[in-house]
Amino acid sequence: MTEHGFPEQINAAVILGSGLGSFGNEIENSDSIPYKDIPSFPQSTVEGHSGSLIFGEVEDKTVLAFSGRFHHYEGHAFSKTVLPVQLAKAFEVNKLIISNAAGGINLRYRVGDLMIIDSIIKQFFLVSEPALHTWDSNFEEYAREVKQIARDLGIETQMGSYLFSKGPNYESKAEIRAFRKMGGDAVGMSTAPELTEAAKLGVKTAAISLITNAAAGVINQKLDHAEVKEAADQKKDVFAKLVKGLIKEF
């Protein structure tokens, strides 16, 4: 055991995105530490991110969950936004599961879809400290493995490319049209830095987007963060089932 009561080995780490913090209720025998109580730890200020570190058990596996993340648009350097990935590496986790809420760009996607990320578009932003190789050649293989686990659980998923936007504003209709031509299937303001860092550090990672809204111009409707939380709440049981399956089988 470490001096803070954490075991030396943690089987899985989970980063919970907007509105998906309810997965913390699935963690058994849990302890929770607010980010504000951890010295020098960044704070999450976005609604739907509780901002706490949760340790416990899921499917008889030891799990560390980051309930809420810190974004670059909140004023954090990218080197800070990837701190959960670095901690996962320090604890030598067997797997890292990253989740987010994202806007659907792909016209076939519907609100409530779960999209397994098999590639990212960073728009040439430097989202992690430079390294000779910052993308894991096994990542697409990991995505196919996640797809099969979801299929075995009876969960329908999409698979596609996640396009990173710095935010904090939602994208314009013109930007979304351009992003679609670039090959983006979903757009969001997180995850790409974490995936890049995980690839650099050699951490086996699965990444899942919950499509919580249609991106600007897909439908004639104003984008609203409350819509994100509502969609996440409606899908929380399916999301929890998939994450549990990944903790056990991935």
C-alpha positions as CSV (number, residue, x, y, z in Angstrom):
1,M,0.0,0.0,0.0
2,T,1.1,3.6,-0.6
3,E,1.2,6.1,2.2
4,H,-2.3,7.4,1.1
5,G,-3.9,4.0,1.2
6,F,-3.8,3.3,-2.5
7,P,-2.4,-0.1,-3.5
8,E,0.8,-0.2,-5.4
9,Q,-1.0,-1.8,-8.4
10,I,-4.2,-0.4,-9.9
11,N,-5.8,-2.5,-12.6
12,A,-7.6,0.3,-14.5
13,A,-8.0,4.0,-14.6
14,V,-11.0,5.8,-15.9
15,I,-11.3,9.5,-16.9
16,L,-15.0,10.5,-16.8
17,G,-16.2,13.2,-19.2
18,S,-19.1,15.8,-19.0
19,G,-22.2,14.4,-17.4
20,L,-20.6,10.9,-17.0
21,G,-19.5,11.3,-13.4
22,S,-22.4,9.1,-12.2
23,F,-20.2,6.1,-13.1
24,G,-18.5,6.8,-9.8
25,N,-21.6,5.3,-8.1
26,E,-20.7,2.0,-9.7
27,I,-17.4,1.8,-7.8
28,E,-17.6,-0.4,-4.8
29,N,-15.8,0.0,-1.5
30,S,-14.8,3.5,-2.7
31,D,-13.0,6.4,-1.2
32,S,-13.2,9.9,-2.7
33,I,-10.7,12.7,-2.5
34,P,-11.8,16.2,-3.9
35,Y,-9.3,17.6,-6.3
36,K,-9.1,20.7,-4.1
37,D,-7.7,18.6,-1.3
38,I,-4.8,17.3,-3.4
39,P,-1.8,19.7,-3.2
40,S,-1.0,21.4,-6.6
41,F,-3.8,19.4,-8.3
42,P,-5.7,21.4,-11.0
43,Q,-9.4,22.2,-10.3
44,S,-12.3,21.4,-12.7
45,T,-14.7,24.3,-13.1
46,V,-17.1,22.9,-15.8
47,E,-20.6,22.0,-14.8
48,G,-21.0,18.3,-14.9
49,H,-17.5,17.6,-13.6
50,S,-17.5,16.9,-9.9
51,G,-13.8,17.2,-9.5
52,S,-12.8,14.3,-7.4
53,L,-10.5,11.3,-7.4
54,I,-12.3,8.0,-6.6
55,F,-10.6,4.8,-5.7
56,G,-12.4,1.4,-5.3
57,E,-13.3,-1.8,-7.0
58,V,-15.3,-2.7,-10.2
59,E,-15.7,-6.3,-11.4
60,D,-13.2,-7.3,-8.7
61,K,-10.6,-5.0,-10.2
62,T,-9.0,-2.1,-8.5
63,V,-10.0,1.1,-10.2
64,L,-8.9,4.7,-10.0
65,A,-11.5,7.2,-11.5
66,F,-11.0,10.8,-12.3
67,S,-14.5,12.2,-11.9
68,G,-14.2,15.4,-13.9
69,R,-11.3,16.7,-16.0
70,F,-9.5,20.0,-16.4
71,H,-9.5,21.5,-19.9
72,H,-7.0,23.7,-21.8
73,Y,-9.7,26.3,-22.2
74,E,-10.0,26.6,-18.5
75,G,-6.5,28.1,-18.5
76,H,-4.6,24.9,-17.8
77,A,-1.4,24.1,-19.8
78,F,-1.6,20.9,-21.9
79,S,1.0,19.5,-19.6
80,K,-1.5,19.8,-16.7
81,T,-4.5,18.4,-18.7
82,V,-2.6,15.1,-19.2
83,L,-1.8,14.7,-15.5
84,P,-4.4,11.8,-15.1
85,V,-2.6,9.9,-17.8
86,Q,0.8,10.4,-16.1
87,L,-0.7,9.2,-12.9
88,A,-2.1,6.1,-14.6
89,K,1.4,5.4,-15.9
90,A,2.9,6.0,-12.5
91,F,0.5,3.4,-11.0
92,E,1.3,1.0,-13.8
93,V,-2.3,0.5,-14.7
94,N,-3.1,-2.3,-17.1
95,K,-5.6,-0.2,-19.0
96,L,-6.8,3.4,-19.2
97,I,-10.4,4.2,-20.3
98,I,-11.1,7.8,-21.5
99,S,-14.6,9.1,-22.0
100,N,-16.0,12.4,-23.2
101,A,-19.2,14.1,-24.3
102,A,-18.9,15.1,-28.0
103,G,-20.9,16.8,-30.7
104,G,-21.8,14.6,-33.7
105,I,-20.4,15.7,-37.0
106,N,-21.1,12.5,-38.9
107,L,-24.6,12.9,-40.4
108,R,-25.4,9.2,-39.6
109,Y,-24.9,9.7,-35.9
110,R,-27.7,10.3,-33.4
111,V,-27.8,11.8,-29.9
112,G,-27.1,8.9,-27.5
113,D,-24.7,7.0,-29.8
114,L,-21.5,5.7,-28.3
115,M,-18.5,6.2,-30.6
116,I,-15.3,4.3,-30.1
117,I,-12.4,6.6,-31.1
118,D,-10.1,4.9,-33.6
119,S,-8.2,8.1,-34.6
120,I,-7.9,11.8,-33.7
121,I,-7.5,15.0,-35.5
122,K,-5.5,17.6,-33.6
123,Q,-5.5,20.3,-36.2
124,F,-1.8,20.6,-35.9
125,F,-2.0,21.7,-32.2
126,L,0.8,20.7,-30.0
127,V,-1.3,18.9,-27.3
128,S,1.5,17.0,-25.5
129,E,5.2,17.5,-24.9
130,P,7.1,16.6,-28.1
131,A,8.3,13.1,-28.7
132,L,9.6,11.3,-31.7
133,H,6.6,9.0,-31.7
134,T,3.4,10.3,-30.2
135,W,0.8,7.9,-31.7
136,D,0.5,4.3,-30.8
137,S,0.4,2.0,-33.8
138,N,-1.7,-0.4,-31.7
139,F,-4.5,2.2,-31.1
140,E,-6.7,1.1,-34.0
141,E,-6.2,-2.5,-32.9
142,Y,-7.3,-1.5,-29.4
143,A,-10.4,0.2,-30.9
144,R,-11.4,-3.0,-32.7
145,E,-10.9,-4.9,-29.4
146,V,-13.3,-2.4,-27.7
147,K,-15.8,-2.8,-30.5
148,Q,-15.8,-6.6,-30.1
149,I,-16.3,-6.3,-26.3
150,A,-19.2,-3.9,-26.8
151,R,-20.7,-6.4,-29.4
152,D,-20.3,-9.2,-26.9
153,L,-22.2,-7.1,-24.3
154,G,-25.0,-6.4,-26.8
155,I,-24.1,-2.8,-27.0
156,E,-24.3,-1.0,-30.4
157,T,-21.5,1.4,-31.0
158,Q,-20.1,3.6,-33.8
159,M,-16.4,3.9,-34.6
160,G,-14.8,7.0,-35.8
161,S,-12.4,9.9,-35.6
162,Y,-12.5,12.5,-32.8
163,L,-11.6,16.1,-33.8
164,F,-10.1,18.2,-31.1
165,S,-11.2,21.9,-30.8
166,K,-9.6,24.2,-28.2
167,G,-13.0,25.8,-27.2
168,P,-14.5,27.0,-25.0
169,N,-17.1,28.2,-27.5
170,Y,-19.0,25.7,-29.6
171,E,-17.9,25.6,-33.2
172,S,-19.6,27.5,-36.0
173,K,-21.6,25.9,-38.8
174,A,-18.8,26.7,-41.3
175,E,-16.2,25.1,-39.0
176,I,-18.3,21.9,-38.7
177,R,-18.6,21.7,-42.5
178,A,-14.8,22.0,-42.7
179,F,-14.3,19.4,-39.9
180,R,-16.6,16.9,-41.7
181,K,-14.5,17.3,-44.9
182,M,-11.4,16.7,-42.8
183,G,-12.7,13.4,-41.8
184,G,-14.0,14.2,-38.3
185,D,-17.0,12.1,-37.0
186,A,-17.3,13.9,-33.6
187,V,-15.9,17.1,-32.1
188,G,-14.9,17.9,-28.6
189,M,-12.6,20.0,-26.3
190,S,-10.7,17.2,-24.5
191,T,-9.3,13.7,-25.0
192,A,-6.8,14.3,-27.8
193,P,-4.1,15.5,-25.4
194,E,-4.8,12.5,-23.1
195,L,-4.7,10.0,-26.0
196,T,-1.5,11.5,-27.3
197,E,0.2,11.4,-23.9
198,A,-1.0,7.8,-23.4
199,A,0.4,6.8,-26.7
200,K,3.7,8.4,-25.8
201,L,3.9,6.7,-22.5
202,G,2.8,3.3,-23.8
203,V,-0.4,3.0,-21.8
204,K,-3.0,0.7,-23.3
205,T,-6.0,3.0,-23.8
206,A,-9.6,2.8,-24.9
207,A,-11.5,6.0,-25.7
208,I,-15.3,6.5,-26.0
209,S,-17.3,9.5,-27.0
210,L,-21.0,9.8,-26.0
211,I,-22.7,11.8,-28.7
212,T,-24.7,14.2,-26.6
213,N,-25.7,16.8,-29.2
214,A,-25.6,17.4,-32.9
215,A,-22.8,19.8,-33.9
216,A,-23.7,23.3,-35.2
217,G,-25.5,23.1,-38.6
218,V,-26.4,19.4,-38.4
219,I,-29.8,20.4,-37.0
220,N,-31.4,23.8,-36.7
221,Q,-31.1,24.0,-32.9
222,K,-29.1,26.2,-30.5
223,L,-26.4,24.2,-28.7
224,D,-26.8,24.1,-24.9
225,H,-24.6,22.5,-22.2
226,A,-27.8,21.3,-20.5
227,E,-28.5,19.2,-23.5
228,V,-25.2,17.5,-22.9
229,K,-26.0,16.6,-19.3
230,E,-29.5,15.3,-20.3
231,A,-28.2,13.0,-23.0
232,A,-25.5,11.7,-20.7
233,D,-28.1,11.0,-18.0
234,Q,-30.2,9.0,-20.4
235,K,-27.3,6.9,-21.5
236,K,-25.6,6.4,-18.1
237,D,-26.7,2.8,-17.7
238,V,-25.4,1.6,-21.1
239,F,-22.2,3.6,-20.6
240,A,-21.6,2.0,-17.2
241,K,-22.2,-1.4,-18.7
242,L,-19.6,-0.8,-21.4
243,V,-17.0,0.6,-19.0
244,K,-17.5,-2.3,-16.6
245,G,-17.0,-4.7,-19.5
246,L,-13.8,-2.9,-20.5
247,I,-12.5,-3.0,-17.0
248,K,-13.0,-6.7,-16.9
249,E,-12.1,-7.8,-20.5
250,F,-10.0,-5.1,-22.3
